[in-house]
């Protein structure tokens, strides 16, 4: 049985072997539309590869480390990274490569092609995997094409693909992949067209950019948009873009460059071309019996259809399609550069300014009505920043993943996490905070009288220590706030002092890396490249480090704003308790606001949190998670169930928690290892653990219920195993 087919050879019976994308193009080609020359590598080739190379069992091992339904996206990314590395380290067996290489050479020779997924089940009326799997543009030569076929196969197991399959309830163990190899059409104008507007069924939509479509797809190039009457094709509106850039082919693939002045002043399409695209969209819809999302390009005056798939977003199912959010986590290099500039030059300065402004407002001077209004205002401010955190800061975390993928694709290390060593810059805000704690702890070590005063919780006299403590609280808060919860978290300076006394009782902890060592790692990485490739690799490393740093820092900035919300809420609760002679510690902010406005109102309190039940009958001795920080450590466990538990932490203990937030990392210098229920290499706990060189295991199911405070545990950060007892 042949493993590769031309579009002309594809028949109805081949649909499950060639996938929706290739099958649709074959049908449109037969309908007389202009389709680029193409070949399809059948799904059977994928199955033969993973079977002959022994990958099938290893893939199943990775995705079954934990119940798939319980895996978070960070854990899926880790599993995906390890699976991708299996594909990178495993060449296509010679007998399979030989069968594929001959028709590829015959069809394309040295022509540039795009290598893209055509997985059976994608681009169907029930599921659109647009943008989920990988596509590679401007690839030349049979050897390079086969290399990228292997990478497309690997993308079947990307974190986005796993998340989307989970969302749709698909059986991931039955996943398979065909690959479409398509001659590249270097169009001068490209775009997408929707036969039916997802927001208004009486309309159609056409979007167009100058250059290649990749700029439109990843958001780096703003498109012109036309709304058309679906019945007549009449243009109802045109929203012109700020035409500044376009994506053009280059020797390395594609690149973004400034748009020429003569093009920036006029739309990419004229009326006749809009009509031609619209007619093709209707023709495609008639052929497939459902409204289509069509990708197209014009080369000179000739229109080419690049792909056509059903518009799944029209259906109004009960479950929300989360694909747009999943896709927003995956950004191109150019898109991430723009996002970084926005974050570093606009958002972070604005967050700092907001926190400073709130800090200098004395809530104690407000009347009850003013305080109620201030709590509502601060809550709204915090809510707005949380929304920005999810829309901008979380997607920027993809910079780490983008660098990691590039590093593994080019360096091909045996350890898929080797790239993490280059990202650990030691410049995290949480490390800066820990350094300031260490400076105060050093003062306590050297001054027995100061240590005695602190142990007795006597008032700290004016001086260097008092000044440093006040500055610390202003910059970092009181250590115990939990991001996003707005719970009781103002321990005052007592919590900090407890931690300082414990730190002072032991020698200072040294961080893992020195700047010289990091420079050496970077030099060795960049030595793999020359010329423009070296420049790109250097820029991508810098972007990855910024992404790594901000993955931790953004929570510190957000925490400062959240602290000021809690300051106002606590002032309100204090007044209500004094007036009503009751405890309202668990009252929601809305209840506090209502009681401040109405002196006769008694606020309702949240019911107490049910304690986690631990089975006394049977307890696992060994539990498995994701290896996230190399090393082995043994010690007594300290299970953190609430922020206040952190202040009981003793030196040498193993930190066990649901997930470490940046506002919790002040105890890391005291710990000897970390275990987290949630997990992944790029979450805060793993990041800070690697900075201090601590063994870390993340993604451990029921970690906080299987392990009790005081249990002796061994943390194996190499294998991802935690031994209890």
MOHU-V126696 format. One record per backbone hydrogen bond with DSSP energy under -0.5 kcal/mol. NH is the residue of the N-H (numbers start at 0). CO is the residue of the C=O. If there is no record, write none. Layout:
[[NH & CO] [NH & CO]]
This chain:
[[4 & 39] [6 & 37] [8 & 5] [9 & 5] [9 & 6] [13 & 10] [14 & 11] [16 & 13] [17 & 13] [18 & 14] [19 & 118] [21 & 17] [22 & 18] [23 & 19] [24 & 20] [25 & 21] [26 & 22] [27 & 23] [28 & 24] [29 & 25] [30 & 26] [31 & 28] [32 & 27] [34 & 32] [38 & 180] [39 & 4] [40 & 178] [41 & 2] [41 & 39] [42 & 16] [44 & 41] [45 & 41] [46 & 42] [47 & 43] [48 & 44] [49 & 45] [50 & 46] [51 & 47] [52 & 48] [53 & 50] [54 & 49] [55 & 49] [57 & 53] [58 & 54] [59 & 55] [60 & 56] [61 & 57] [62 & 58] [63 & 59] [64 & 61] [69 & 66] [70 & 66] [70 & 67] [75 & 71] [76 & 72] [77 & 73] [78 & 74] [79 & 75] [80 & 76] [81 & 77] [82 & 78] [83 & 79] [84 & 80] [85 & 81] [86 & 82] [87 & 83] [88 & 84] [89 & 85] [89 & 86] [90 & 88] [95 & 92] [96 & 92] [97 & 93] [98 & 94] [99 & 95] [100 & 96] [101 & 97] [102 & 98] [103 & 99] [104 & 100] [105 & 101] [106 & 102] [107 & 103] [108 & 103] [108 & 104] [110 & 107] [112 & 138] [113 & 181] [114 & 135] [115 & 113] [115 & 179] [116 & 133] [117 & 177] [121 & 118] [123 & 120] [123 & 126] [128 & 126] [131 & 128] [132 & 128] [135 & 114] [138 & 112] [140 & 108] [144 & 140] [145 & 141] [146 & 142] [147 & 143] [148 & 144] [149 & 145] [150 & 146] [151 & 147] [152 & 148] [153 & 149] [154 & 150] [155 & 152] [156 & 153] [157 & 154] [161 & 157] [162 & 158] [163 & 159] [164 & 160] [165 & 161] [166 & 162] [167 & 163] [168 & 164] [168 & 165] [169 & 164] [171 & 169] [173 & 170] [174 & 171] [178 & 40] [179 & 115] [180 & 38] [180 & 178] [181 & 113] [181 & 179] [182 & 36] [183 & 111] [185 & 183] [186 & 184] [187 & 297] [188 & 297] [189 & 208] [190 & 295] [191 & 206] [192 & 293] [193 & 204] [194 & 192] [194 & 291] [196 & 199] [196 & 202] [199 & 196] [202 & 199] [203 & 227] [204 & 193] [205 & 225] [206 & 191] [207 & 223] [208 & 189] [210 & 187] [211 & 246] [214 & 211] [215 & 212] [216 & 212] [217 & 213] [218 & 215] [219 & 214] [220 & 214] [223 & 207] [224 & 238] [225 & 205] [226 & 236] [227 & 203] [228 & 233] [229 & 201] [232 & 228] [235 & 226] [235 & 233] [236 & 226] [238 & 224] [239 & 237] [242 & 240] [243 & 241] [245 & 256] [246 & 209] [247 & 245] [247 & 254] [249 & 252] [252 & 249] [254 & 247] [256 & 245] [258 & 243] [262 & 259] [263 & 259] [264 & 260] [265 & 262] [273 & 269] [274 & 270] [275 & 271] [276 & 272] [277 & 273] [278 & 274] [279 & 275] [280 & 276] [281 & 277] [282 & 278] [283 & 279] [284 & 280] [285 & 281] [286 & 282] [287 & 283] [288 & 284] [289 & 284] [292 & 308] [293 & 192] [293 & 291] [294 & 306] [295 & 190] [296 & 303] [297 & 188] [298 & 296] [298 & 301] [299 & 297] [301 & 298] [303 & 296] [304 & 33] [305 & 294] [305 & 303] [306 & 294] [308 & 292] [310 & 290] [311 & 309] [313 & 310] [314 & 311] [316 & 314] [321 & 319] [324 & 321] [325 & 321] [326 & 322] [327 & 323] [328 & 324] [328 & 325] [329 & 326] [330 & 328] [335 & 331] [336 & 332] [337 & 333] [338 & 334] [339 & 335] [340 & 336] [341 & 337] [342 & 338] [343 & 339] [344 & 340] [345 & 341] [346 & 341] [347 & 342] [349 & 345] [350 & 346] [351 & 347] [352 & 348] [353 & 349] [354 & 350] [355 & 351] [356 & 352] [357 & 353] [358 & 354] [359 & 355] [360 & 357] [361 & 359] [362 & 360] [364 & 361] [365 & 362] [370 & 366] [371 & 367] [372 & 368] [373 & 369] [374 & 370] [375 & 371] [376 & 372] [377 & 373] [378 & 374] [379 & 375] [380 & 376] [381 & 377] [382 & 378] [383 & 379] [384 & 380] [385 & 381] [386 & 382] [387 & 383] [388 & 384] [389 & 385] [390 & 386] [391 & 387] [392 & 387] [393 & 388] [395 & 391] [396 & 392] [396 & 393] [397 & 394] [398 & 395] [399 & 396] [400 & 396] [401 & 397] [402 & 398] [403 & 399] [404 & 400] [405 & 401] [406 & 402] [407 & 403] [408 & 404] [409 & 405] [410 & 406] [411 & 406] [411 & 407] [415 & 413] [417 & 414] [419 & 416] [420 & 417] [421 & 418] [422 & 418] [422 & 419] [423 & 419] [424 & 422] [431 & 427] [432 & 428] [433 & 429] [434 & 430] [435 & 431] [436 & 432] [437 & 433] [438 & 434] [439 & 435] [440 & 436] [441 & 437] [442 & 438] [443 & 439] [444 & 440] [445 & 441] [446 & 442] [446 & 443] [447 & 445] [450 & 446] [451 & 447] [452 & 448] [453 & 449] [454 & 450] [455 & 451] [456 & 453] [457 & 452] [466 & 462] [467 & 463] [468 & 464] [469 & 465] [470 & 466] [471 & 467] [472 & 468] [473 & 469] [474 & 470] [475 & 471] [476 & 472] [478 & 475] [482 & 480] [484 & 481] [485 & 481] [490 & 488] [493 & 490] [494 & 491] [495 & 491] [496 & 492] [497 & 493] [498 & 494] [499 & 495] [500 & 496] [501 & 497] [502 & 498] [503 & 499] [504 & 500] [505 & 502] [511 & 690] [517 & 513] [518 & 514] [519 & 515] [520 & 516] [521 & 517] [522 & 518] [523 & 519] [524 & 520] [525 & 521] [526 & 522] [527 & 524] [528 & 525] [532 & 529] [533 & 529] [534 & 530] [535 & 531] [536 & 532] [537 & 533] [538 & 534] [539 & 535] [540 & 536] [541 & 537] [542 & 538] [543 & 539] [544 & 540] [545 & 541] [546 & 542] [547 & 543] [548 & 544] [549 & 545] [550 & 546] [551 & 547] [551 & 548] [552 & 548] [553 & 549] [554 & 551] [555 & 551] [555 & 552] [556 & 552] [557 & 553] [558 & 554] [559 & 555] [560 & 556] [561 & 557] [562 & 558] [563 & 559] [564 & 560] [565 & 561] [566 & 562] [567 & 563] [568 & 564] [569 & 565] [570 & 566] [571 & 567] [572 & 568] [573 & 569] [574 & 570] [575 & 571] [576 & 572] [577 & 573] [578 & 574] [579 & 575] [580 & 576] [586 & 583] [587 & 603] [591 & 587] [592 & 588] [593 & 589] [594 & 590] [595 & 591] [596 & 592] [597 & 593] [598 & 596] [600 & 597] [602 & 600] [605 & 585] [614 & 612] [622 & 721] [624 & 719] [625 & 697] [627 & 695] [628 & 695] [632 & 714] [634 & 712] [636 & 710] [637 & 653] [639 & 637] [639 & 655] [640 & 638] [644 & 641] [645 & 642] [646 & 643] [647 & 644] [648 & 645] [651 & 669] [652 & 649] [653 & 635] [654 & 652] [654 & 672] [655 & 637] [655 & 653] [656 & 674] [657 & 639] [663 & 660] [664 & 660] [664 & 661] [666 & 663] [667 & 664] [669 & 666] [670 & 666] [670 & 667] [671 & 652] [672 & 652] [673 & 694] [674 & 654] [675 & 696] [676 & 656] [677 & 657] [682 & 679] [684 & 659] [686 & 682] [687 & 683] [688 & 684] [689 & 685] [690 & 686] [691 & 687] [692 & 688] [693 & 688] [694 & 671] [695 & 628] [696 & 673] [697 & 625] [698 & 677] [699 & 675] [700 & 623] [700 & 698] [702 & 699] [704 & 701] [705 & 701] [706 & 702] [709 & 636] [710 & 707] [712 & 634] [712 & 710] [713 & 722] [714 & 632] [715 & 713] [715 & 720] [716 & 630] [716 & 714] [719 & 715] [720 & 715] [721 & 622] [722 & 713] [723 & 620] [724 & 711]]
